[in-house]
Amino acid sequence: MTLTRSYVTLLNMLDRIAPILPPLLLRLILAWEFGEAGLEKLHGENWFADIVFPFPFNILPADFNWAIATWFELIGAGALIVGLATRFFSLSLIILTIVAALTVHMPAQWDTLAELWNGYRIIGEDGSGNFKLPLLYLIMLLPLLFGGAGKLSLDHLLSKLYKR
């Protein structure tokens, strides 16, 4: 009986923490990663000219794509930290990540799912492959897109103020 009661108490505590801690930790780690990538682009040289982008990004100049990626990573990171417009920035970063995965991280050529799966685990000699990290980012962004920023966020605060 005591073990059951302890287990139920633990579950109740986890239920109270669930809308606060997991979304906050997801926001912070994703903000770190995207912010770091944005800062590298901001202080680095544009290498997008060598990339074949999918439509509609292929009709934009490489400099414009570079600027879009840089600023969405930087502003998105800041917004994720404070939990502002979290669903918008989660969707924006999902799109950015999908484009990055398709253009940089996916194996250039694959005929079987086994060959595609190699891109999940290793980087090819030509630098292609290794879409493990973008896939993890996509999965981590999904709870923020569908569930929002959580209770410890400006989104939650603004929502409470708006309802008044």
QUICORUR-V535000 format. One record per backbone hydrogen bond with DSSP energy under -1.0 kcal/mol. CO is the residue of the C=O (numbers start at 1). NH is the residue of the N-H. E is the energy in kcal/mol with one decimal. If there is no record, write none. Layout:
co:CO nh:NH e:E
co:CO nh:NH e:E
This chain:
co:1 nh:5 e:-2.3
co:2 nh:6 e:-2.6
co:3 nh:7 e:-2.2
co:4 nh:8 e:-2.5
co:5 nh:9 e:-2.4
co:6 nh:10 e:-2.4
co:7 nh:11 e:-2.5
co:8 nh:12 e:-2.4
co:9 nh:13 e:-2.2
co:10 nh:14 e:-2.6
co:11 nh:15 e:-2.4
co:12 nh:16 e:-1.6
co:13 nh:17 e:-1.8
co:14 nh:18 e:-2.1
co:17 nh:20 e:-2.2
co:17 nh:21 e:-2.2
co:19 nh:151 e:-2.9
co:20 nh:24 e:-1.3
co:21 nh:25 e:-2.8
co:22 nh:26 e:-2.5
co:23 nh:27 e:-2.6
co:24 nh:28 e:-2.5
co:25 nh:29 e:-2.4
co:26 nh:30 e:-2.3
co:27 nh:31 e:-2.4
co:28 nh:32 e:-2.1
co:29 nh:33 e:-2.2
co:30 nh:34 e:-2.9
co:31 nh:35 e:-2.5
co:32 nh:36 e:-2.4
co:33 nh:37 e:-2.0
co:34 nh:38 e:-2.6
co:35 nh:39 e:-2.5
co:36 nh:40 e:-2.1
co:37 nh:41 e:-2.0
co:38 nh:42 e:-2.7
co:39 nh:43 e:-2.2
co:47 nh:50 e:-1.0
co:48 nh:51 e:-1.8
co:54 nh:57 e:-1.1
co:56 nh:59 e:-1.4
co:57 nh:60 e:-1.2
co:61 nh:65 e:-2.2
co:62 nh:66 e:-2.5
co:63 nh:67 e:-2.2
co:64 nh:68 e:-2.8
co:65 nh:69 e:-2.7
co:66 nh:70 e:-2.7
co:67 nh:71 e:-2.7
co:68 nh:72 e:-2.5
co:69 nh:73 e:-2.0
co:70 nh:74 e:-2.3
co:71 nh:75 e:-2.9
co:72 nh:76 e:-1.6
co:73 nh:77 e:-1.8
co:74 nh:78 e:-2.0
co:75 nh:79 e:-2.6
co:76 nh:80 e:-2.5
co:77 nh:81 e:-2.1
co:78 nh:82 e:-1.6
co:79 nh:83 e:-1.4
co:79 nh:84 e:-2.5
co:82 nh:154 e:-2.3
co:83 nh:155 e:-2.7
co:85 nh:89 e:-2.6
co:86 nh:90 e:-2.5
co:87 nh:91 e:-2.3
co:88 nh:92 e:-2.5
co:89 nh:93 e:-2.7
co:90 nh:94 e:-2.0
co:91 nh:95 e:-2.4
co:92 nh:96 e:-2.4
co:93 nh:97 e:-2.4
co:94 nh:98 e:-2.5
co:95 nh:99 e:-2.4
co:96 nh:100 e:-2.3
co:97 nh:101 e:-2.7
co:98 nh:102 e:-2.6
co:99 nh:103 e:-2.2
co:100 nh:104 e:-2.8
co:100 nh:105 e:-1.5
co:101 nh:106 e:-2.4
co:112 nh:116 e:-2.1
co:113 nh:117 e:-2.8
co:114 nh:118 e:-1.2
co:116 nh:119 e:-1.3
co:117 nh:120 e:-1.3
co:118 nh:122 e:-2.8
co:119 nh:130 e:-1.1
co:119 nh:131 e:-2.0
co:122 nh:130 e:-1.2
co:124 nh:127 e:-2.1
co:128 nh:124 e:-3.5
co:131 nh:135 e:-2.0
co:132 nh:136 e:-2.4
co:133 nh:137 e:-2.5
co:134 nh:138 e:-2.5
co:135 nh:139 e:-2.3
co:136 nh:140 e:-2.3
co:137 nh:141 e:-2.1
co:138 nh:142 e:-1.4
co:141 nh:145 e:-2.3
co:142 nh:146 e:-2.8
co:143 nh:147 e:-2.6
co:144 nh:148 e:-1.2
co:151 nh:153 e:-1.3
co:153 nh:157 e:-1.9
co:154 nh:158 e:-3.2
co:155 nh:159 e:-2.1
co:156 nh:160 e:-2.3
co:157 nh:161 e:-2.4
co:158 nh:162 e:-2.6
co:159 nh:163 e:-1.8
